[in-house]
Amino acid sequence: LRETFASLLKEKEAEAAKAVEEAQARQAQHEELVNGLREELHHLKLENRRLEAENSQAQDKLEAEKSAIMEKHKKDVMVINSKCQELIKVNAALKQKVEVKKVGDK
């Protein structure tokens, strides 16, 4: 009976040792997977920061270009308005000359 019990005990100890070994192997695989995912997350965070910085620079550049275009547009409008005022004055002077000529022709 003792031999049977000792044999059964050894068998159960071997099964338990095998189960522990398998669990440790699974745990090692899970830890490896988790570490790989952590590393990937770290790389993705770095890439995200790089892209955010790049995006910010691009937005700043676009804002500067927009400001320059708006400033040029303002200057162009001022030049056009000035030329229109000059044309209005020239037109008024020509109308006066026409009126004076009409009066002189009569």
Buried (B, 14 or more C-beta within 10 A) or exposed (E): EEEEEEEEEEEEEEEEEEEEEEEEEEEEEEEEEEEEEEEEEEEEEEEEEEEEEEEEEEEEEEEEEEEEEEEEEEEEEEEEEEEEEEEEEEEEEEEEEEEEEEEEEE
